[in-house]
Amino acid sequence: ETDVMPNTIAGTAPKNAVGLVHHDKMAPKYNGTQTNGYLCANAMLPAEQAKNVFGPKDGSAEMWVNTSIGTVRRQLLYSPEGILWYIDTDKKLKLNLVARDQTYLGNNAIEADLNEQNGWKDGQYNHLAFTYHVDQSNKLHLSLYINGRMVARDSHYLSPESSFGCSNALYLGAATDGAVSQLPDAYFVGYMDEIRFWNTCRDSLTIRDAYNGYMSGIEQGLSAYYRC
């Protein structure tokens, strides 16, 4: 089993493929400690690359995960002073975004229940996604998706100077600034697959129709693509 992110990136997936097949022996595995996940070369995008992953007003992230809700958080995506996306112990999928003119992580938050009603299958592969869009009135629109279905949406008013994106490195499966964290809930446990970052806000129909297929690698707005 590999413990690193796959080297396969945008441009290598077959076109028009449908019906993903997940291979645990190929998918990056995280065991909940600093020895896996973010320390592997491709599990962290350095700041110079991460700053172009999401747009200042629009962005989306998607990934397939195989994990079980436990007694500690399951960290999905983290960028200091930017993004915190995780599965919490209260059986909720949670997202916090911080605009570049803000300092408080809870300013722009959204959450959704991880249950059968919302399509969550514990201990199996599930597709998770979030999107954000800032409209002309400086209103931030957030959405969460589980297995192609929108399960939560919310909006927050921002200052005219607000913009989003990563000003620091972007970490997969960890909530840390790169130093070894002593927090018991700083790391993901399980498998990740088909990780896609966009500098556009994906609409609900597009996510629904494309979540269970491969990308061609040339889709408009696809800024990073990791698949196994």
Disulfide bonds with the S-S distance in Angstrom:
none
